[in-house]
């Protein structure tokens, strides 16, 4: 078996990988990205822990129709992630020896948790008049387009709604941290 020759880890490699002047600049970018990812992961963990603590203290009767809608949304998100990975949903289910109904049942507790979290965050936002402006939404949409490296306009109401919710929830957490 022939060994594959790996390129030298040097300035030339850094320049080939991206817009880096040298290897040190590439290393600094990697360090910064890893540090930001670690910080974001810790922040997300703190948010979830907060929501878990609050949700343990309240009882909500969640409408079945709301739970089913969230489960269906999760199934669609799952299908999209499989497509991104180059996998077929039906083939995936067969490989697990599961039906869609079984998968939906597995998703149900997480769907209930998501709904409860959203209701908590909405209640806090409403009680404290936390809103998101159209300018903020448009800016976030543009940033999302750049991040996805797309130049076409997105007029998907789903994406707009998702971004508006995410921005509002981010503001709620900033409000809570102060």
Buried (B, 14 or more C-beta within 10 A) or exposed (E): EEEEEEEEEEBEBBBEEEEBEEBEBBEEBEEEEEEEEEEEEEEEEEBEEBBEEBBEEEEEEEEEEBBEEBBEBBBEEBBEEBEEEEEEBEEBBEEEEEEEEEBBEEBBEEBBBBBBBBBBBBEBBEEEEBEBEEEBBEEBBEEBBEEEEEEEEBEEEEBBEEBBBBBBBBBBBEEEEE
